[in-house]
Amino acid sequence: MIDRTGLAEFLRNRRGALQPEDVGLPRGPRRRTDGLRREEVAALCHMSADYYSRLERGRGPQPSPQMLVSIAQGLHLSLDERDHLFRLAGHNPPTRGVYSEHISPGLLRVLDRLNDTPAEIVTELGETLRQSPMGVTLTGDSTRYTGPARSIGFRWFTDPAAREFYAPEEHAFLTRMYTAGLREIATLRGPDSRAAELADLLLARSAEFRRVWDDHEIGIRPRDVKHFVHPEVGPLELTCQRLVDPGQAHMLLVYTAVPGSESYDKLQVLSVIGAQVLG
């Protein structure tokens, strides 16, 4: 059963504890109250300000689990806080573990400060959970996919468009890397895992995957320097830095270019393109 009073108090408390800079928002000279405004939290949670305001006032319908997931991420809740939120709203919390898609507050705080840098948070299966604005500008919105296609490794073998953002000379290596990585995760997680399910789907759908899978390669790690091809600015040579959250098998990937290089100048052009699209 939903605890409307407890839920409202908890939401108000967590909103008041967050500062604009904690979530990548400008403070502005006219801010008079501590914490975030309701409309700011609503935007972070991808819901209407009216809906969120009713929750804080102890009114409105019972939030769905999907809505609670958005609220938990928007308010940068820890796993314990997320579980408490679910119980207040009358739902059982999602399971924890390597397949949890709840991003840790620390990883979100880092991503929120990377508005001018391509970055993304991904699962061990290559599912993009969150991107910086420049990350979307670089490779498109990778969070829009559903089902098995959420995994870049799955799309690599089933959707030709997945390869368009990568230099052709990288394709053979990436084919081996995605195959070896999926084999490694499927072995680690077991035959009933999502990784094993993805492997079975690809074995049924892709002759290329079957051929490389039969090589039984393991331990092919991503290269630090990646070569992208962007439809607006052309080839890009970017260094990828990784920040790992081992507790939830998530990685923050940050893409940078050497200052003064041609790729660095192209990233500046992309930042302008991205700003125009958002505007």
C-alpha positions as CSV (number, residue, x, y, z in Angstrom):
1,M,0.0,0.0,0.0
2,I,1.3,3.5,-0.9
3,D,2.4,5.7,2.0
4,R,1.5,9.0,0.4
5,T,2.6,11.2,3.3
6,G,5.9,9.3,3.7
7,L,6.5,9.5,-0.1
8,A,5.8,13.2,-0.3
9,E,8.1,14.0,2.7
10,F,10.9,11.8,1.2
11,L,10.7,13.5,-2.2
12,R,10.7,17.0,-0.7
13,N,13.7,16.0,1.5
14,R,15.7,14.6,-1.4
15,R,14.9,17.5,-3.7
16,G,16.0,20.0,-1.0
17,A,19.3,18.1,-0.6
18,L,20.3,18.5,-4.2
19,Q,22.0,21.6,-5.5
20,P,21.8,22.7,-9.2
21,E,25.5,22.0,-9.6
22,D,25.0,18.5,-8.4
23,V,23.0,17.7,-11.5
24,G,24.8,19.8,-14.1
25,L,22.4,22.8,-13.9
26,P,23.5,26.5,-13.6
27,R,22.7,28.1,-10.3
28,G,21.7,31.5,-11.7
29,P,21.8,34.8,-9.8
30,R,18.1,34.8,-8.9
31,R,17.8,31.5,-7.0
32,R,16.3,32.2,-3.6
33,T,15.7,28.7,-2.2
34,D,18.0,25.9,-1.3
35,G,17.8,22.7,-3.4
36,L,16.2,22.2,-6.7
37,R,12.9,23.6,-7.9
38,R,10.1,21.1,-8.6
39,E,10.1,21.8,-12.3
40,E,13.8,21.1,-12.4
41,V,13.3,17.7,-10.8
42,A,10.4,17.0,-13.0
43,A,12.6,17.6,-16.1
44,L,15.3,15.4,-14.7
45,C,12.8,12.7,-14.1
46,H,11.2,13.1,-17.6
47,M,7.7,13.8,-16.3
48,S,5.4,16.8,-16.1
49,A,5.9,19.4,-13.3
50,D,2.2,19.0,-12.4
51,Y,2.6,15.2,-11.9
52,Y,5.7,15.6,-9.7
53,S,4.1,18.4,-7.7
54,R,1.1,16.2,-6.9
55,L,3.4,13.5,-5.6
56,E,5.1,16.0,-3.3
57,R,1.7,17.1,-2.0
58,G,0.6,13.6,-1.3
59,R,-1.9,13.5,-4.1
60,G,-2.2,11.9,-7.5
61,P,-2.1,8.3,-8.7
62,Q,0.2,5.7,-7.4
63,P,3.5,5.9,-9.4
64,S,4.3,3.0,-11.6
65,P,7.6,1.1,-11.2
66,Q,8.8,2.7,-14.4
67,M,8.0,6.1,-13.1
68,L,9.8,5.4,-9.8
69,V,12.9,4.3,-11.8
70,S,13.0,7.7,-13.4
71,I,12.5,9.5,-10.1
72,A,15.3,7.5,-8.5
73,Q,17.7,8.5,-11.2
74,G,16.5,12.1,-11.5
75,L,17.0,12.6,-7.7
76,H,20.4,10.7,-7.8
77,L,19.3,8.2,-5.2
78,S,21.5,5.5,-3.8
79,L,20.4,1.9,-4.1
80,D,19.1,2.0,-0.5
81,E,17.2,5.2,-1.2
82,R,15.8,3.8,-4.4
83,D,14.5,0.7,-2.5
84,H,13.0,2.9,0.2
85,L,11.2,5.0,-2.5
86,F,9.7,1.9,-4.1
87,R,8.4,0.7,-0.7
88,L,6.9,4.1,0.1
89,A,5.1,3.9,-3.2
90,G,3.7,0.4,-2.5
91,H,6.0,-1.5,-4.9
92,N,8.7,-4.2,-4.4
93,P,12.1,-2.8,-5.2
94,P,13.9,-4.0,-8.4
95,T,16.5,-6.7,-7.9
96,R,20.1,-5.7,-7.3
97,G,23.1,-7.1,-9.0
98,V,25.1,-7.0,-12.3
99,Y,21.9,-6.4,-14.3
100,S,20.7,-3.5,-12.3
101,E,20.3,-0.4,-14.4
102,H,20.2,2.0,-11.5
103,I,23.2,4.3,-12.0
104,S,25.2,5.1,-8.9
105,P,24.9,8.8,-7.8
106,G,28.7,9.2,-8.0
107,L,28.8,8.1,-11.7
108,L,25.8,10.4,-12.5
109,R,27.5,13.4,-10.8
110,V,30.6,12.9,-13.0
111,L,28.5,12.5,-16.2
112,D,26.4,15.6,-15.3
113,R,29.7,17.7,-15.4
114,L,30.6,16.5,-18.9
115,N,28.1,18.5,-21.0
116,D,30.8,19.7,-23.4
117,T,32.4,16.2,-23.7
118,P,31.2,13.1,-25.5
119,A,30.4,10.5,-22.7
120,E,28.1,7.7,-21.9
121,I,27.3,5.2,-19.2
122,V,27.0,1.6,-20.4
123,T,26.4,-1.9,-19.0
124,E,28.7,-4.8,-19.4
125,L,26.6,-5.8,-22.4
126,G,27.1,-2.5,-24.1
127,E,23.7,-1.1,-23.4
128,T,23.8,2.7,-23.1
129,L,22.0,3.9,-20.0
130,R,22.8,7.6,-20.2
131,Q,24.6,10.0,-22.5
132,S,26.0,13.5,-22.3
133,P,24.6,16.0,-24.8
134,M,27.8,15.7,-26.8
135,G,27.6,12.0,-26.6
136,V,24.3,12.1,-28.4
137,T,25.8,14.5,-31.0
138,L,28.7,12.1,-31.6
139,T,26.9,8.8,-32.1
140,G,23.1,9.6,-31.9
141,D,20.7,8.7,-29.1
142,S,21.8,5.2,-28.1
143,T,19.3,5.0,-25.3
144,R,16.3,4.8,-27.7
145,Y,16.7,1.1,-28.5
146,T,14.7,-1.7,-26.9
147,G,15.0,-5.4,-26.4
148,P,18.3,-7.1,-27.6
149,A,19.0,-4.1,-29.8
150,R,19.9,-2.1,-26.7
151,S,23.3,-3.9,-26.9
152,I,25.8,-2.3,-29.3
153,G,27.3,-5.8,-29.8
154,F,23.9,-7.2,-30.9
155,R,23.3,-4.2,-33.2
156,W,26.8,-4.7,-34.7
157,F,25.7,-8.0,-36.3
158,T,22.1,-7.3,-37.0
159,D,21.9,-3.6,-38.0
160,P,24.2,-2.3,-40.7
161,A,23.6,1.3,-39.5
162,A,25.5,0.4,-36.2
163,R,28.8,0.4,-38.2
164,E,28.4,3.7,-39.9
165,F,29.9,5.7,-37.0
166,Y,33.1,3.7,-37.0
167,A,36.0,3.8,-39.4
168,P,36.0,0.8,-41.8
169,E,39.5,-0.2,-40.8
170,E,38.2,-0.8,-37.3
171,H,35.3,-3.1,-38.3
172,A,37.3,-6.4,-38.3
173,F,38.7,-5.7,-34.8
174,L,35.4,-4.6,-33.4
175,T,33.7,-7.8,-34.8
176,R,36.2,-9.9,-32.9
177,M,36.1,-7.7,-29.8
178,Y,32.3,-7.8,-29.5
179,T,32.2,-11.6,-30.1
180,A,35.0,-12.4,-27.6
181,G,33.5,-10.0,-25.0
182,L,30.0,-11.6,-25.3
183,R,31.6,-15.1,-24.9
184,E,33.5,-14.0,-21.8
185,I,30.4,-12.5,-20.1
186,A,28.2,-15.4,-21.1
187,T,30.7,-17.8,-19.5
188,L,31.0,-15.6,-16.4
189,R,27.2,-15.2,-15.9
190,G,26.1,-18.6,-16.8
191,P,23.9,-20.4,-19.4
192,D,20.7,-18.7,-18.1
193,S,22.1,-15.2,-18.3
194,R,21.1,-12.3,-20.7
195,A,24.6,-12.6,-22.2
196,A,23.9,-16.2,-23.1
197,E,20.5,-15.3,-24.5
198,L,22.1,-12.6,-26.7
199,A,24.7,-15.1,-28.0
200,D,22.0,-17.7,-28.9
201,L,20.0,-15.0,-30.8
202,L,23.1,-13.9,-32.7
203,L,24.1,-17.5,-33.5
204,A,20.6,-17.9,-35.1
205,R,20.7,-14.6,-37.0
206,S,24.2,-13.9,-38.1
207,A,26.5,-16.0,-40.2
208,E,29.4,-13.6,-39.5
209,F,28.8,-13.9,-35.7
210,R,28.8,-17.7,-36.0
211,R,32.1,-17.8,-37.9
212,V,33.9,-15.6,-35.4
213,W,32.2,-17.3,-32.4
214,D,33.7,-20.6,-33.6
215,D,37.2,-19.1,-33.2
216,H,36.7,-19.1,-29.3
217,E,38.7,-15.9,-28.9
218,I,38.8,-14.4,-25.4
219,G,40.5,-11.4,-23.8
220,I,40.2,-8.9,-26.7
221,R,40.0,-5.6,-24.9
222,P,38.8,-2.2,-26.3
223,R,41.6,0.0,-27.7
224,D,42.3,3.3,-26.0
225,V,42.1,5.2,-29.3
226,K,38.9,4.9,-31.3
227,H,38.3,6.1,-34.9
228,F,34.8,7.4,-35.5
229,V,33.2,8.8,-38.7
230,H,30.7,11.5,-38.2
231,P,28.3,12.5,-41.0
232,E,28.9,16.2,-40.4
233,V,32.6,16.5,-39.6
234,G,34.1,13.3,-41.0
235,P,36.9,11.2,-39.3
236,L,37.6,11.6,-35.6
237,E,40.4,10.1,-33.6
238,L,39.3,10.1,-29.9
239,T,40.9,8.6,-26.8
240,C,38.5,6.7,-24.6
241,Q,38.9,6.8,-20.8
242,R,36.9,4.4,-18.6
243,L,35.6,4.8,-15.1
244,V,34.3,1.5,-13.8
245,D,31.6,0.9,-11.1
246,P,32.3,-2.8,-10.4
247,G,29.4,-3.1,-7.9
248,Q,26.8,-2.6,-10.8
249,A,29.0,-3.6,-13.8
250,H,28.6,-0.1,-15.3
251,M,31.3,1.9,-17.1
252,L,31.5,5.7,-17.7
253,L,33.2,6.1,-21.1
254,V,34.6,9.6,-21.9
255,Y,35.9,10.5,-25.3
256,T,38.5,13.2,-25.7
257,A,40.8,14.5,-28.5
258,V,44.4,15.7,-28.2
259,P,44.4,19.5,-27.9
260,G,45.5,21.2,-31.1
261,S,44.7,18.2,-33.2
262,E,42.3,18.2,-36.2
263,S,39.9,16.0,-34.2
264,Y,40.0,18.5,-31.3
265,D,38.9,21.2,-33.7
266,K,36.1,19.0,-35.1
267,L,34.8,18.3,-31.6
268,Q,34.4,22.1,-31.1
269,V,32.4,22.2,-34.3
270,L,30.3,19.3,-33.0
271,S,29.6,21.2,-29.8
272,V,28.2,24.0,-31.9
273,I,26.1,21.6,-33.9
274,G,24.8,20.0,-30.8
275,A,23.9,23.3,-29.2
276,Q,21.9,24.3,-32.3
277,V,20.0,21.1,-32.3
278,L,19.2,21.4,-28.6
279,G,18.2,25.1,-29.1
